[in-house]
Amino acid sequence: MVVFAGPNGAGKSTHADAILATLGITTFVNADFIARGLSGRHTETVTFTAGRIMLERLHQLAEAKEDFAFESTLSSRTFAPFLRGLRAQGYGVAIYYFSLANAQLAVRRVKARVAMGGHDVPTDVVRRRFGRSLTNFFSLYAPLASRWAIFDNSRTPHARLVATNEGDNLSIIETTTWHKLQKMANRF
């Protein structure tokens, strides 16, 4: 089971296809895609409904013991009990976290996405989620994963691998970025 995580505008959906193809996983659950199918407009009601449908689908896939992936900012604690349950069922949980240098870059990326016809996220929500996402990744979600990788996607088109962890084997590739991300996570 794979989670694509990171703040809004970090490139989660963009990188998911290539990674999932490499892993051979074909089922990708994304609340934004669900919302688009429900309505052409991303209203609060549509977003809430899409989130509920997403959670139902994730539970169905887990009960069927299928391989699957989903996308989340991880800005809430919602998925922690679900991931704990998956680990208890014997699932391996991999998290690919796409980071950005700062919240302002996340805001700019979302605005650029909207200009190209993509979905909007209000600026205050992007900023709020930015800090929570990184903090929750380090303090809550990374410990629940059997393996994880964190990327810096501040400069497109290629995300740079910052660090990986499998079991207790932490490998830091970009030390300066790693320390910046940890410092940022501790600020929020």
Secondary structure, DSSP 8 states (H G I E B T S, - for coil): -EEEE-STTS-HHHHHHHHHHHHT---EE-HHHHHHHH-SS--HHHHHHHHHHHHHHHHHHHHTT---EEEE---SSTTHHHHHHHHHTT---EEEEEE-S-HHHHHHHHHHHHHTT-----HHHHHHHHHHHHHHIIIIIGGG-SEEEEEE-SSSSS-EEEEEEETTEEEES-HHHHHHHHHHHHH-
